Amino acid sequence: MADRGTAIEVRNLSKRFGGFTAVDDVSFDVRPGRVTGFLGPNGAGKTTTLRMLLGLVEPSAGQATIGGTRYRDLPSPLTTVGAALEATSFHPGRSGRDHLRVMASTAGIPDSRVDELLELVGIPAAARKRAGGYSMGMRQRLGLAGALIGDPEVLLLDEPNNGLDPEGIRWMRGFLRHLASEGRTVLVSSHMLGEVQQTADDVVIIANGRLVRSGTLEEVQGGAKSFVRTSDADALAGALRIADVTAQPADGGLVVETDDLRLIGDVALRAGLPVWELTSRSGDLESLFFALTDGTSRNYSTQDAPVEQDALIGQEGANE
């Protein structure tokens, strides 16, 4: 599949619920052919941002577009954007297959697509069981199948790994990477930082409703690095400098500004220095996340919370 080229653009996006600012002047891009992790503490504004992207919540300021168009103005929303924001957005008495058939029929999509998706997400055996009896992991897979029903160019997923066992998490990681490789734009909200580090190409981090960092995973983490120990760290640092590679002393060795272990080994060999330890040392997303967001989790007051919830329900009703 060719690169579909449908990017998400968020520009100066804000949302206020009464006196509470849930999202405050946020701007970022989500590029096609890549998985973007959307991170932030509880109450940071992630879900509100996703809802504004989908037209479920009206922004107080700014705009969020998909391929340059607001969601409500898309000529064919289901084939452009697929979303799974909740793992309970289905009738509990309806089978998983019937749930998808209803979705498909509203968009003129044949039932064959339903069976294809049930197989794709790994729940064909449960297709005829009532969705109300599904485990959380099965609900997540059903929600993902629903998001893919129109073969969309863009996917918005809110905490898709919740309830999945380790095997399911590994499957989800590979599946998201596969979807991005097809040229789709994939935006994933998650609190599983280790998993984001293994899955995402880019990350967007917000706290207290404001953007605190965005970029490629490598940029955000500070770039690829390596660690090396030898008998004479100063001599090796000098040899690396001649090879146009920066190295700094740390932990009894050197932190080198490259992930090319072969280059470091070759430089050490030419300098006649033994290598006692040589490992990749990628940035730690978890440490960075907590450094950027420590102490920013927001507890909604009893006055603010009903305002936000009522606003969400009202917007959802208006868009049904």
Secondary structure, 3 states (H helix, E strand, C coil): CCCCCCCEEEEEEEEEECCEEEEEEEEEEECCCEEEEEECCCCCCHHHHHHHHCCCCCCCEEEEEECCECHHHCCCHHHHEEEECCCCCCCCCCEHHHHHHHHHHHCCCCHHHHHHHHHHCCCHHHCCCEHHHCCHHHHHHHHHHHHCCCCCCEEEEECCCCCCCHHHHHHHHHHHHHHHHCCCEEEEECCCHHHHHHHCCEEEEEECCEEEEEEEHHHHHCCCCEEEEECCHHHHHHHHHHCCCCEEEECCEEEECCCCHHHHHHHHHHCCCCEEEEEECCCCHHHHHHHHHCCCCCCCCCCHHHHHHHHHHHHHHHHC
